[in-house]
Every structure is written in C-alpha cells, then in structure tokens.
Amino acid sequence: MNVVLRVLGSLLLCAVLLAPASGMAQTRATGAALTQQEVSDWETLTTRAEDVIGANRASDDALETLRAQLASARERFTAARSVNAGAIETVLAQIDALGPKPDEGEEPPAVAEQRETLEARLAELRAPVLQADVAYSVADAQIRVIDALLRERQADELMEIGPSPLNPANWPGAVTELSDFLLELAEETRASWSDPQRRDEVLGNLPTTLLLLVVALLMVLRGRGWIERMGEGVEERRRTAERWLLGFVMSLGQIVIPVGGLIALSAAVSNLGLTGTVGDALIAALPEAGFVLFVSRWLGGRIFGMGETSELTSGLDRARRREGRVFASALGVVVFLAVLIDTASGAAGWSPGTQNIVYFPLLVVAGLMIMRLSRLLVLHTRSEQADEEEQSFRLRVLMLLGRAMSVLAVLAPTLAAIGYFKAGQQIGFSTIFSLQLIALLVILQRVINELYVLVTRNRQGVNEALLPVLLGFGMALASVPIFALIWGARSTDLTEIWTQVRTGFTIGDTTISPTDFFLFIIVFAIGYIITKMLQGALKSTVLPKTGLDLGGQNAVVSGTGYVGIFLAALIAITTAGIDLSSLAIVAGALSVGIGFGLQTIVSNFVSGIILLIERPISEGDWIEVGGNMGFVRDISVRSTRIETFDRTDVIVPNADLVSGTVTNWTRGNMVGRLIVPVGVAYGTDTRRVEAILQEIAEAQPIVLLNPPPYVYFKGFGGDSLDFEIRAILRDITQMLVVQTEMNHQIAERFAREGIEIPFAQRDIWLRNPEALHPAAPRVEAVSLPGGSAGAAAAGPADPTGKDET
C-alpha cells in the first residue's frame, strides 16, 4: 500500500468535495426522462452488478470500477426524478381546485369527467418519475453493498497475520531477495553500458547530464539553506505582519527548490539511459519521496524554529527546539525511504516477509521519533499550563494529543513485530501524516492571524478577535476528510457522504439540501441587512422630524426590527422552497410541551410587545419597580434594563412591568413634586418658621412658582413640631440636588434665627441599680452620653427583682 499516494490524492479529493454543486443543480433543472437505450443499459448493468456481488470474487479494482458505473447511473436517475415537475404541480393544482370527492352521492358528470382526465394525466406524468425512483433505489442499494464489501475486505487485510520481521526463519529469504534486487540494478546498468550504441548516446548527452547534475546538487544541498537564511533575516528584522508573511512565502522555497533539484536529478539520470525497469521506477519515485521529506523538514523548521517567530517557543529552549527539528526531519526521512521501498517492492516483486523485514526498522525509528516529539509537546503544554490559572481547552487537547502520540508510537512497531504488519504500518504512517497535517493547520492559523493583523493593524486584539477563530475552525473542519483518508477511509466513502449531503435530507414531502440552506442564509442575511439599514434611516433621519417623543421613536424602531426580521425569515424560507406545512402536526404536538416549559419566556415576550405598543414606559424614563429605582436604558422583547443611581444594571422581566405596580416619575413630562420634612423644637414661633421655609423654597431656581411652593404644618410630633415643604420641580431628576440645597439653607437660617432643631430624648429609670452592682454605692443620678437633659435616678427597690426600662 502506497501511503504517500493516499495522502497526496486526498488533496485532489478535497478539491472535488469542495466543488460547487452547480453542475448537479443544472442537471436537475434540465433533467429528461430515461430513454429506452438507457433503461436497457441499466438493466444490463444491474444484472452484472448482482452477479459480481453475489459471487464476491472480483478484485478491489473491479469492484471500484463497477461502483463508479453505478454511481454515474445514479446521478442520471437523480436528474430523471425531477422530470415533469412543473407539469405535475400544475395538474395537482387543478385537481385541488375541483375539491374533494363528495362522501355521499355522485358529483356532477362534468366534474367527474374532468377529474378522471386530470388523474389519468397525472399518472402519465408520474410514470417516468416512478421509473427513475425505482432505478435510483436499486443503484443506491447496490452501491451500499459494494461499499460494505470493500470495507470488510479492508478490515480483513488490516487484521491479517503475516510473517513476523522478528522471526529468524524469514531473514535468509529477505537477504536473498535484497541481494538479487541490488544485482539486478547493477546488471541493468552494466548491460546498458555494454551496448555500444547506448554508450555513444551517454557520451553525447554527457554535457547536458553534467549540467543537470550540478544544478540538481546545488538546489538539493545548498538551495534550502539559502532560502532558510533569507527568510529568517526578513522575519526577524522587524516584527511586522508584512515581514512575517513575506518570510513565510519565501520559506516555501525550502520545498520548491530542493524538489526541483530532485526533478533535475531524475532527469539527469534518465538522460544517461543506463537504468533499466527497476532503476527507472526508483528514479521516477524520487521527486515524490523528496517532496514528503522536504515538507516534513519545512514543517519542523516552522514549528520548532530558532527565532521568536516559531510556533512553539514557550517552555522549549533552543536545544529542545533543535531536537524537534531533528525529529521532524527524521520522520521525513522515514517516509522518504518508505516511498522508495514501496516502489522497489512493487517493481521487484518482493515477498511479504521481505517487505515486512525491510519496513520494520522504519517503523521502529518512526516510533522513537514520535515518542520524542510527544515529550516535547508535553513539555510545551506544561509550560503554558503553569502560566495560566486554569487549564484551557487548547491545552487539554494538546496534552491528550501528546499522550495519544506516545501510545501510537509504541503500538505500531509492537503490532508489526507480532505479525499484524498491515495494521502496524497503517497506524505508524497514519500517525506521521496526522502530525504533519496538524502542524500545517497550526502554521496556517498563524497565517490567518497575521493577515488579520495586516488588515486591522491590531496585533493586541488578534487573540480575542472572532474572525480568525471562525476561519481557523472552518479550516479545521475542511481538514476532516484528509484525516479520514490518512486513517484508512476510501475516497469513495467520502464522495458517497458528499453525494448524500448534496442530495439533502427529507422531512415529510420536503427535501432540504445544502443549496437550499445556503440560499436561505443568503436571503435572510440580505433581509436582515435591509432591516438594519431601514432602522438606521428611521432613527437618524425620519423619526426625529416627526412629533414623536424619544420613547415613541424607539418603539417604532424596535417594532420595525421585529417585523423586518420576521419577514426576512419568511421570505428566505419561501425562496429556499422549504415547505413547513408537513411540520405543522409535529409543531402542534410540541407546542403543548413547549408552552409549559417556556411559558415564562412567552409571557415576557408578549409583555415586551405590549410595552412597545402601549408605551407605559419608554427609554430614559425614571421608574421604580419591585424596589428598584433608576432610568430605563433598553426595552427588549424579553426584559427591560434599568440603570440604577449606583450605576448598576437591573434586568427586570417584562411581565413584572405589565402585571406589577410601576412608578414612572417622568412619564409625559419632567415635572414632579418634592417633599422636604423639617422639625423644630417646642416653643418656637410656628409663623416665623413657616415664613422662613417659604422663603427658602421660593429661592430655589428649579422650583416652579405657579403653583407656588407650600409649607405644610404637619402636626405635633413626639419630639418636635413637624413641617413639610412641598414644591413642584420643573425637572424631577434634580430632586436630590434641590433637597440637599434646601437642607443646607434651612440649617444656616435656623442657626442665624436661633431656631432649634430637636433630636429625640429619653429618660431611663433604674429601680434597683444595686442588683447590677451590689458592691457599688447607691447611685442617685447618671448622666447619659449625648443627652442634654437625660438623667437616671434611683427609685425604690423592685420586690420582684426585675429591672424596668
């Protein structure tokens, strides 16, 4: 099995999988009924497929060819299933217009005759569709059976026990076959050189061959180093996105130039013409093997670079990073030799025992390198984990990856040593290619980040930005098919999944495909953008010129947004051709349970609509609800946000605003009443106090004089004569400011006028103070701290022994 060809072919497969479905859509649009020749060819093909599947003796290649023919026929049947769609829809509409047949009696003869004609026409139109449906079902079933057979054979091959490379009985045969292989190479070269005509051709092409060899050696041996030093100089000179991206593009020359040198070397050796069949196969495989080698070295250099521009710098010193580059290069050498060994084995026809013995050292070396790389990954993860208070998801994934690498590094050579060589080979090389792909994804994520920095000029915010994360997630999602191919999935498995995705899934009588989904997203996005633009125009241009207050303007803008989003969703569903009528029964059944579970949310939603329509409160109002007082900052469909005077946000459900008691201090206007309580000592001239308070109230600039402020003599309190200043303010939001200023002026005026502001006083009598302090002398009177008239006197002893306060 050529593991490298599998990985390289996966890139082409991704291009096929990501190709747009426009071709299929066009086929559907122009679908025609199956011809008689197509029906005859299909019957022949399906009969042959039944025989091949039943015998189960065909090779994998033969099954793959048969499957491709069935898949092509299925595509044709898919197109034929949409034939006469418009005519069928028209006839169904005409039948619906006639109405249902009467349950009792006979319908009028003209209607019955017309109904019979339409039903006959409908059956005629549906005949080719039904024929295509049956053929599609048969082709799809046979494809599934072939896929199951191929997967079963693949599993059996992996679990097959072959010759163990540790069995000494297999070594002599392997040594013999290797010796014969080397002798064959030498004999091919000697035979070519012995031919005088061939020798003359070699001597004639010698200058060209030498030039190609010199160029090839320079490109392979020196080219990579030159490009690496140039790229590092560009990246390290200044830490900018432009230089990093330029250095990254230049670093790709570390792959292109050496591989070009190998191509030149292959051309030079081929130009000599001294190799035979086996030698030509090895020379032809040299560029492919070299490509994997230099890609691995390039990935190691980018991940474990010496400069600060490398991807793994924290927790790894220069020596550790140098080890990482060595281990990555060693894995590239392993794959390089695996490609050449696989080519030689196929050309020379080695036995399974020889293949296993030659491959086994590569698996052991690969296991050791993977083990060392997993150790470096764990060190890097622990270093970053020590710098973070809580282990992030990324660090947990890296730690899990490091442990999985350790297990696979041991498992692959162990299975190969036991005799499950195919399984061990699959695990070993799949692990190598997976690590290389993961490294490539890490590097591409860095490219995305640098491009974001280049566009936004914001390097500090790149780690918190959403766009690079979404692009990285999409890139990781696109790599899933490649990972599947690396770990043994067949390309036909992925194409089958993609075919099913393109075909879509059926809900009731409605088929939803990715094309419909993307069309829905596009139409809805356009409707959403138009709604936001309309809201902006209303808010900034139209509504300010009307007589609506700010709350009414916000209600209109919010209502426009809800209606616009609803219409955008409705138009998008209709445009995408999604028929929701088939979901009506299911939605009705679910609505009961959803109603009980979401009744609070629904209640708040309806209350939000009521608030926007009736507008008992508006944004900017000063309200009090549920013990919370503040300004309304936002009214949404579920809740209302109130900003308190402590500058904290209180989220109040809309249902509380509709069903509860709400005090709106600024509804309609900003005018409101202020009450300032004042108490004076008994014996004070109340008329004088009233005049002073009236003068202070009228002196406030924000107090309205029409109606004038009023001083209310409230009554005789327990400690003072109680007054209240009741004034109307033109801006109730300044209530605290006005009240504070009034209190200052009242204190100043009362001090000048000699008016006393009393405070509460109490007398405490102790009947038996000797019970509290038996040894102390009898206390006649005790002055209380803070009381000007407070006193304590000793009274007669309480016979009950209790104190009275």
ROZA-975740 format. One record per residue (C-alpha): x, y, z. Coordinates in steps of 0.02 Angstrom, whole numbers, plus 50000, padded with zeros to 5 digits. Layout:
<recs>
XYZ...
</recs>
This chain:
<recs>
500005000050000500715016749950500315027650100501055043250021499975042049866498455040849980498895057150066499345066349906497745060349825496745066949971497135084649919496355081549749494865073549832494585088849941494535099549785493205088049715492205087949876492265106749893491755109749712490085118649697488535108649664488065119449517488335105249395487125094249486485865108249502485975111349315485715092849281484165093149389483485108349302483715100849130483295082949180482435072249050481545055649058482555039649036482695033748858482395015748806484255013448775484665019948948483405008149026484144993448929485934998048978485384999749159484584982549161486194975149093487254984449221486174979949370486124961549319488024961249306488164970049474487044957149556488124943049487489754951149542489094955049716488384937749736489994929049682491094940649787492644935349689493024951449596494574961249642494504977849732494904987149572493494978349480492274982549620492835000649617492555001449429490824993649446490415005649586490915020549480489745014649341488315012749466488665029949539488615037749365486955029149330486275035049497486705052949452485705050949292484235043849389484315058449510484105070449365482685060049292481735060549457481365079049430480635076949255478885084049227478955092849397478115108549333476765099049239476405087949390476245103049502475025111049379473935095549369473915093849559473355111949573471925108549451471385093249549471425103249711470345116549628468995103449595468905099949780468735083049866467545069849807465855070249896465665057150032463875053849985463055054349815463875057349649464725073149591464155081749431464625071949273465655086249202466685087549360466885068649371467465067749190468705081949215469365073849374469605057249285470535065849142471685075049262472065059449363472485049949204473625064149152474435064149323474785045449314475545047849142476685061849202477225052149356477655036249262479445041349212479725048649385479235032249468480355022849346481815034049393481415032149579481475013149567483095013349468483865025749591483395014749739484174999349658485785008449611485935016049784485684999149868486984990649757488235004649792487985002349978488274983549963489894986249865490494998849994490134986350132491124972750039492614984150013492624989750194492524971750252493994967050142494984981850205494664976750386495144958750349496754964750269497224975050421496874960650540497814947950434499324940050521500844939950407502664934850426503434942350582505014952750549505754945950711505624927950654507404922450604506684909750483506154924150369507844932650365508774921650238507414923850107507404942550134509294943650116509214933649955507864944549879508784960549927510394953949852509514949149693508734966549686510414975249701511194963349575509764966849455510074985549468511934982949435511584970949292510384983249209511704996949216513084985449154512004979049010511594996748956513415002148962513944986648863512854991948718513985002548603512535012548534511885016448709513655020848766513845033148622512175041148669512755042948850514385051148798513445062748680512245068148817513625069648946513755088948947511885090848971511885077349103513315085349199512465102349194510845094849261511825085749397512705101549453511085111349457510205097249548511575095749681511595114449711509705115249729509605100049842511135103049951511255121949959509615129149898508625125350055509925133350168509995149250064508105151250068508035147550255509305160850299508475173750187506765170350262507395171150441508265187750404506655195250338505575189050482506755193350625507255210650565505605218750614504105210650698502765215950575501405206150488502075211050316503805204150352503145188350432502035184650282503455188650162504605177150259503275163650257503085164550068504965164350047505095149050162504045139050038505595139349930506335126850054505145114249974505055120249795506915122249761507515105349831506085096149747506545104949585508315098849613507685080949631506695082949470508285088949385509245074249460507925062149399508015069949225509925068849227509935050349273508565046649147509565056349017511005044349042509905029748995510915017249098509495011349210508254997549175506454994849229506814994149415508005008849411506805019449310505435016049438506555021649581507125037249488505305041749446504815040049630506255051049689505365068049671503795061549758504795054549903505845070249912504295081049918503715072450078505475073750152505665092350123503885096050177504255087350341505855097350363504935113450323503565109650449504865105850583505755122050545504155132350560503555123850719505245122350807506115137550735507585145550821506855163150815505375170550907504305168450751504165149650776502545142050837503175132650992504305144251091503655144151269504375130451377505625124651246507385131351246508485131951092509155114351122507405107051135506845115950977508375109550887507885091950940506135094950874506805099750703507915084350701506485072750747505335080650616506695078450483506955060550539505105056950511505285064350337506755052750303505705037950361504315042250239505595045650102506335028250122504585020650136504115027649966505705020749887505495003849972503685002849917504205006849737505614994049741504474980849815503194983349678504504983349539505494968349603504014958349670504654955649847503784942949957502774948750109504144942550225505474953250139504334968450138504004966650324505834964550367506354979750265504934990550330505114985750514506654996550555505735011450483504265008350599505415006950749506325023150707504655031750674504015025950843505545032850932505395049650842503545050950880503885046851062505175060751074504035073250987502635068751108503825072551251504205089751179502345093051158502005088451339503415099951398502695114251296500945111051364501525110251546502485126551524500955135651458499865127551590500995134251727500715151951661498815150251661497715149651814496515137151735496905124251603496115129551439495285118351312496755120351193497985114351325496895099351367496845094651183498735096451167499015085751322497825072451256498705073051087500405070551169499805055351265498965047951112500585050151014501525040351148500285026051140500285025150950502195026150945502275010051045500775001550967501335002550785503004993050797502264981050925500874975550807502124974150665503284963450771501854951650818501364949150637499944961550613501084971050497499744979650393498904986450549500564992250623501085000150458499405009050444499505015750622501315021150609501245030650446499495037550481500175044850643501605053050548500465060650417499215066250551500585075350646501155083750485499385089150445499125095850622500745105650607500155112650441498505118150520499445126950660500515136250533499005141050427498125147550583499645158650611499495164550431497665169050462498145178750618499505188450528498315192650385497075199050514498435209850591498925216050418497145221550382496635228350553498335234350617497845227550788499065214450849498505215651031496715210950988497055196550869496925183451006495205189951059494525192850882493135181450821493525181250635495215172150647494405159250761492995156150638494195154650491495275142650590493765132250636493235131550453494985126350403495005112550535493285106750477493905106050297495365095150352494235081450421494115072350252496015072350240496175064850415494895051650365495905046950211497505046250312496745033850433496105022050300494475029050234494195025950050493945040649935492295033049878491675033550058491945052250063491195055149892489675045049946489465055850100489635071449994488345064649871487115061650012487435079150081487165086949910485565076849887484955082850055483805075250183481935073350175480685079650305478935074350256478745079150074480125092250080481935088850033483195100850108484915101450028486445112150067485985122849916484315126749995485155130150161486425142150087485055150649988484065152850148485585160250236485945172350093484145178550077483945180250264485595189650278485035201750141483365204350228484245206950395485435219950321483975229150238483045229150405484545236450496484755249750361482915254250373483035255450563484545266850547483655278150422482105279350533483105282850689484275295850616483285304150476481395301250476480805299750657481745314950727480725325750607479065319250673478165324150831478525307650920479445308151084481035298151110480105283251183478925282651035480375283650912481255269150998479645258950996479435261750809481255257050776481115241250882479465236150803480195238750629481625227250676480495213250736479365214350585480845215250465481705200150539480075190250534479785194850352481595190950308481435173650383479765170750296480435176350126482015165950149481005150350188479885153150037481355156849921482285141249977480735130749937480575124050113478795118050143478395119150327476615112850311477215095050340477905100650507476255107950566475705091950656477385089850740477425108250788475665106850860476155091950965477725100451028476865116951063475965109651215477575104151297478495119651243477075130351310477265123051485479155123751481479315141051404477755149451473478795162051569479795166751415478215168051310477405178751443478895190551445478905191051255477055195851246477325208451384478765216051284477625218251134476315226551246477625238451316478155243351140476365246351084475585254551238477215262851293476815264851478478695266851499479995272551374481875273051365482525286951475481055286451598481395286651784480405272351857480265262252015479755243952008479985229952133481035240652249482225245652110482325263652052483275270251902483225275351721482585264051582484025260951463483385247151349481745238151316481905221451227480605208151190481035198251347481645210551478481975228751518483655235351577483615248451715485155258451763485065262351949485825277552033487265266152088487695264051903487195245651909486065237151782484495228351843483655216551719481775216551750480665203851659479365212551553477975202751637478355211651802478165228551715476485223951641475695214651787476565223451933476495240952005477665253151919478005271151970478515281951823479225298251887479485306051717478025299651613477405313251496478475327151571479885330151692478835339751819478695331951992478395336052174479715336852310479315334852495480625340652622480195336552806480805348452943480595347853133480835362053260480835362253450479275365453551479075383653596479655390053427478615403153335477755392553203477285407553095479105412753088479635395153040478315394652902478925411152829480745405752830480355389252745479265397752615480655410052576481945396052557480805385952442480405400652328482255404952314482655388552226482825391752037482145374751987480565376252094479015381951999478135397452067476495392751982475875383652079476935391052218477805380252347476785376952504477365374752684476295362052774476205362152965476025343552983475715342353169476415339753343477645325653347478345316353494479955326553492479635341453377478435352453284478375344453110478345354552948478465349552764479005359552614478015353952462478675361052300478435357052116480065354752019480195357651834481475343151823481115329351947482785321151908483595335552006482595331152162484095325852268485085341152218483665353052266483295343852429485125344552479485225363152444483625366452542484295356852693485905367052690484945383452685483725377952820485175373552937486025390352903484445400852926483885391653084485615394253159485525413053125483735414453188484085404253345482825390953299483245374053374483095357953277482745344953414483285327153424482485312553514482745311653706482275297753827482315295654017482885278854087482395273954267483295260254362482285253954510483635242954587485345248154525486135238954674485625222554592486765226754447488235232354554487995225854734489665232054796489495249454723488705263854820486935268754781486865279854626485745294754638485865300854458486795295854300487075307454152486815298953984488105302453849487435313253709485875318853803485735336653866484265333153980484425314354008484575308554189484475292354289483825291854467483735277954592482005272854639481305260854763481825242854753480775231554647480145217254755480095205854605481945207954573481655213554392482265229154303481065240454212481585251454067
</recs>
